[in-house]
Amino acid sequence: MKLLSIADFKKKFKIDLFIPTILITFQPETINFEKNKKYISILIESLSELTNFQLVITMPNEDTMGMYIRKQLEIFINNHANAIKVETFGTLGYLSCMKHCKMMLGNTSSGFIEASFFSKYVINIGKRQDGRIVTPNIRSVEIDKVKMLAAVKSFNNYKEEKYKGIYGNGRTAEKIISIIKNKC
């Protein structure tokens, strides 16, 4: 997939990724869903201190407590000029934003899978993605204001590494077809 340049992304979405940007995707915790009110409160407190960044915030899914999280994020976005709400980018837009942003913050699987292809610095918060393969670009921290802000600050020490192929080289379908053809 040919991703959008920063200029094309700005034309399409009216978001300037030349500004240091954090792509934020926070989904409800499904195992400890009763803690979601506390978690979103801590996340928002943390985001309030990230005034040196543009915050591109994607809206949560429909899991339990998703609507509550959405409302809290919308209130935050409406009160912070550096925060931008995105309902959905679609695949092209989301991957383009991921490629060009400075870092990601949240608890989404895309921080583990897709971000590894870009060697994008990812701050994974909470337990939602426990059990996934952790690549060198991911830093996992508790949903704790001090720890999250320290992880953002540690971005300055992040050394981007080339993708090491942990999820393959993009030719899996070709390999499967070849194997099936040879067996038939």
Phi, psi and omega per residue, in radians:
M1 nan 2.231 3.087
K2 -1.460 2.030 -3.085
L3 -1.437 2.791 -3.141
L4 -1.266 2.486 2.992
S5 -1.250 2.948 3.104
I6 -1.065 -0.708 3.139
A7 -1.147 -0.770 3.128
D8 -1.175 -0.638 3.094
F9 -1.084 -0.747 -3.139
K10 -1.120 -0.716 3.106
K11 -1.071 -0.762 -3.051
K12 -1.330 -0.731 -3.008
F13 -1.956 -0.088 -3.128
K14 1.070 0.592 3.106
I15 -2.188 2.174 -3.084
D16 -1.628 1.809 -3.115
L17 -1.450 0.091 2.938
F18 -1.275 -0.374 3.032
I19 -1.339 2.339 3.105
P20 -0.953 2.095 -2.961
T21 -2.173 2.448 2.966
I22 -1.931 2.178 3.051
L23 -1.552 2.105 -3.024
I24 -2.051 2.170 3.053
T25 -2.348 1.983 -3.139
F26 -2.136 2.061 3.112
Q27 -1.804 2.715 3.093
P28 -1.066 2.476 2.987
E29 -1.264 2.243 -3.078
T30 -1.601 -0.470 -3.122
I31 -1.425 -0.811 3.121
N32 -1.863 0.892 -3.002
F33 -1.054 -0.407 3.138
E34 -1.212 -0.247 3.135
K35 -1.631 -0.012 -3.062
N36 -1.069 -0.613 3.109
K37 -1.088 -0.767 3.119
K38 -1.134 -0.791 -3.092
Y39 -1.077 -0.792 -3.106
I40 -1.198 -0.572 3.085
S41 -1.097 -0.787 3.131
I42 -1.159 -0.724 3.113
L43 -1.053 -0.809 -3.118
I44 -1.134 -0.698 3.052
E45 -1.000 -0.739 -3.134
S46 -1.169 -0.819 -3.134
L47 -1.055 -0.567 3.137
S48 -1.054 -0.441 -3.118
E49 -1.598 -0.100 -3.097
L50 -1.609 1.016 -3.054
T51 -1.319 -0.223 3.129
N52 -1.525 0.065 -3.109
F53 -2.212 2.647 2.889
Q54 -1.455 2.309 -3.097
L55 -1.909 1.913 3.099
V56 -1.707 1.961 -3.001
I57 -1.967 2.062 3.059
T58 -1.534 2.599 -3.076
M59 -1.401 2.577 -3.070
P60 -1.260 2.919 3.115
N61 -1.404 -2.955 -3.064
E62 -1.630 0.230 3.098
D63 -1.029 2.891 3.101
T64 -0.877 2.258 -3.135
M65 1.409 0.034 3.132
G66 -1.044 -0.719 -3.133
M67 -1.175 -0.653 3.105
Y68 -1.108 -0.820 3.131
I69 -1.059 -0.782 3.106
R70 -0.956 -0.855 -3.122
K71 -1.047 -0.755 -3.138
Q72 -1.138 -0.721 3.101
L73 -1.128 -0.712 3.126
E74 -1.100 -0.709 3.087
I75 -1.074 -0.797 3.111
F76 -1.033 -0.864 -3.100
I77 -1.050 -0.742 -3.135
N78 -1.138 -0.339 -3.105
N79 -1.901 0.128 -3.115
H80 -2.375 2.001 -3.074
A81 -1.110 -0.417 -3.112
N82 -1.546 0.075 -3.114
A83 -1.890 2.373 -3.110
I84 -2.189 2.253 3.101
K85 -1.543 2.348 3.054
V86 -2.264 2.059 3.067
E87 -1.153 -0.986 3.085
T88 -2.773 2.434 3.067
F89 -1.612 -0.370 -2.877
G90 1.354 2.960 -3.062
T91 -1.072 -0.848 -3.101
L92 -1.045 -0.821 -3.125
G93 -1.161 -0.747 -3.112
Y94 -1.133 -0.814 3.138
L95 -1.176 -0.602 3.089
S96 -1.154 -0.747 3.098
C97 -1.101 -0.754 3.129
M98 -1.046 -0.771 -3.117
K99 -1.068 -0.711 -2.993
H100 -1.666 -0.231 3.140
C101 -1.287 2.868 3.116
K102 -1.282 -0.708 -3.087
M103 -2.826 2.958 3.063
M104 -2.053 2.631 3.092
L105 -2.477 2.297 3.102
G106 2.664 -2.698 -3.086
N107 -2.411 0.686 -3.084
T108 -1.748 2.596 3.128
S109 -1.111 -0.440 3.128
S110 -1.132 -0.400 3.045
G111 -1.216 -0.355 3.129
F112 -1.684 -0.777 -3.012
I113 -1.563 -1.246 -3.057
E114 -1.097 -0.698 -3.098
A115 -1.096 -0.460 3.135
S116 -1.146 -0.519 3.126
F117 -1.178 -0.499 3.123
F118 -1.677 -0.102 -2.983
S119 0.938 0.656 -3.114
K120 -1.320 2.344 3.096
Y121 -1.141 2.192 -3.079
V122 -2.203 2.256 3.012
I123 -1.829 1.838 3.116
N124 -1.569 2.200 -3.109
I125 -2.004 2.428 3.072
G126 1.449 -2.841 -2.993
K127 -1.917 -0.049 -3.026
R128 -0.951 -0.619 -3.071
Q129 -1.780 0.240 3.115
D130 -0.944 2.414 3.118
G131 1.699 -0.179 3.118
R132 -1.393 2.784 3.041
I133 -1.153 2.275 3.139
V134 -1.835 2.062 3.124
T135 -1.647 2.878 -3.049
P136 -1.054 -0.306 -3.116
N137 -1.430 -0.098 -3.046
I138 -1.798 2.328 3.012
R139 -2.110 2.012 -3.136
S140 -1.677 2.301 3.109
V141 -2.392 2.774 3.059
E142 -1.172 2.828 3.033
I143 -1.386 1.508 -3.043
D144 -2.551 2.212 -3.048
K145 -0.963 -0.856 -3.097
V146 -1.086 -0.768 -3.111
K147 -1.212 -0.667 3.118
M148 -1.170 -0.781 3.140
L149 -1.145 -0.637 3.077
A150 -1.127 -0.669 3.116
A151 -1.147 -0.679 3.078
V152 -1.114 -0.788 -3.136
K153 -1.087 -0.606 -3.112
S154 -1.228 -0.146 3.068
F155 -0.936 -0.588 -3.133
N156 -1.050 -0.410 3.137
N157 -1.656 -0.033 -3.061
Y158 -1.284 2.234 3.080
K159 -1.882 1.935 -3.118
E160 -1.093 2.271 3.106
E161 -1.930 2.602 3.085
K162 -1.168 2.579 3.098
Y163 -1.013 2.280 -3.051
K164 -1.761 0.180 3.036
G165 1.352 0.350 -3.097
I166 -1.047 -0.525 3.121
Y167 -1.819 0.247 3.112
G168 1.737 -3.052 -3.075
N169 -1.993 0.218 3.117
G170 1.535 0.115 -3.104
R171 -1.996 0.388 -3.100
T172 -1.075 -0.803 -3.130
A173 -1.027 -0.747 3.110
E174 -1.051 -0.752 3.131
K175 -1.095 -0.768 -3.138
I176 -1.093 -0.788 3.123
I177 -1.068 -0.744 3.131
S178 -1.078 -0.777 3.130
I179 -1.100 -0.785 3.135
I180 -1.092 -0.788 3.133
K181 -1.061 -0.704 -3.120
N182 -1.248 -0.435 -3.139
K183 -1.488 -0.390 -3.076
C184 -1.580 nan nan
